[in-house]
Amino acid sequence: MADHPTYPPPGEPIGARPDLPVCPRHPDRATGLRCVRCDRPACPECLREASVGYQCVDCVNQGRASVRRPRTFVGAQFSQRLVVTPVLIAVNVLLFAITAAQAGSVATNQRADLFADLVMYTPAVAADGQWWRLVTSGFLHFGPLHLALNMIALYVLGRDLEPVFGRARFSALYGVSLLGGGVAVYLFGGLGTVVAGASGAVYGLMGAMLVAVLRLKLNPGPALGVIGLNVVLSFTLPGISLLGHIGGLVVGALLTAGLVYAPAPRRATWQAGAVVAAVAVLVVLALVRTGQLV
């Protein structure tokens, strides 16, 4: 590595060469050095080593700003920093803590008033118009084990999907999958069933993972294995909402197909249209179901 440029020579005080230009950032410093990019004078403190010579800090910053960040096959700017995933986990944990505090019990937090107001309960949606339950129920959990399992799955899937899909697309995918799970329960579930949990959205992320793997022409075996195992558990374990899981899985996979196979020209417009269309279809299905129940 080349040594950092030094000027003036050792022993000669700064400003002792009035015939030399001064550094724009430090007018009290005369310098014989220049930026190889803009050719402006610059003192050693204001120069940074480049591939050829030295550049001033202004040119370095300008160059960094003009560099285009890489985009993924979905059209999102790739970033390893997770934002949406930890926020979603925090919201789920916060609501669990609130319901546990209201109920005075961690194991039976479903006794809380807030839980009763937000959980998925078909008669409350159909007769009382409490549509928010289709979504809010996806942020509630029955006990700490239910919460822990879903949050671990959310983190594992979000860690892989959020950097690739970007924050906006990942948020849309999670939200629409969650809504899909709630609508599936509303359409086909029993009238007295009480359903809660982020499983519908998590299964939507599983479906997204499978579609993304197929789009990239990778081996789908591991993704299919994970989905198959979870579907089998949904059938065999008691107290699990199979409809919510399947609804989230199907909706998440279909929406992801709309995102990853969108035509490159005006891709963002096509993807936004896919999200709006998915929400519109789910809303229409819920309204039709309401008309059948009321």
QUIDA-V224080 format. One record per backbone hydrogen bond with DSSP energy under -1.0 kcal/mol. CO is the residue of the C=O (numbers start at 0). NH is the residue of the N-H. If there is no record, write none. Layout:
# QUIDA-V224080
CO/NH + CO/NH
This chain:
# QUIDA-V224080
8/11 + 12/15 + 16/19 + 20/30 + 25/28 + 28/22 + 32/41 + 34/38 + 39/34 + 42/45 + 43/46 + 45/56 + 47/54 + 52/49 + 53/35 + 54/47 + 55/59 + 56/60 + 57/61 + 58/62 + 59/63 + 60/64 + 61/65 + 69/77 + 71/74 + 75/71 + 82/86 + 83/87 + 84/88 + 85/89 + 86/90 + 87/91 + 88/92 + 89/93 + 90/94 + 91/95 + 92/96 + 93/97 + 94/98 + 95/99 + 96/100 + 97/101 + 98/102 + 99/103 + 99/104 + 107/110 + 108/111 + 111/115 + 112/116 + 113/117 + 114/118 + 119/194 + 120/124 + 121/125 + 122/126 + 123/129 + 128/130 + 129/132 + 130/133 + 131/134 + 131/135 + 132/136 + 134/137 + 135/138 + 136/139 + 136/196 + 140/142 + 142/146 + 143/147 + 144/148 + 145/149 + 146/150 + 147/151 + 148/152 + 149/153 + 150/154 + 151/155 + 152/156 + 153/157 + 154/158 + 156/160 + 157/161 + 160/164 + 161/165 + 165/169 + 166/170 + 167/171 + 168/172 + 169/173 + 170/174 + 171/175 + 172/176 + 173/177 + 174/178 + 175/179 + 176/180 + 177/181 + 178/182 + 179/183 + 180/184 + 181/185 + 182/186 + 183/187 + 184/188 + 189/192 + 194/119 + 197/201 + 198/202 + 199/203 + 200/204 + 201/205 + 202/206 + 203/207 + 204/208 + 205/209 + 206/210 + 207/211 + 208/212 + 209/213 + 210/214 + 211/215 + 212/217 + 213/216 + 219/223 + 220/224 + 221/225 + 222/226 + 223/227 + 224/228 + 225/229 + 226/230 + 227/231 + 228/232 + 229/233 + 230/234 + 231/235 + 232/236 + 239/241 + 240/244 + 241/245 + 242/246 + 243/247 + 244/248 + 245/249 + 246/250 + 247/251 + 248/252 + 249/253 + 250/254 + 251/255 + 252/256 + 253/257 + 254/258 + 255/259 + 256/260 + 263/266 + 265/269 + 266/270 + 267/271 + 268/272 + 269/273 + 270/274 + 271/275 + 272/276 + 273/277 + 274/278 + 275/279 + 276/280 + 277/281 + 278/282 + 279/283 + 280/284 + 281/285 + 282/286 + 283/287 + 284/288 + 285/289 + 286/290 + 287/291 + 288/292 + 289/293
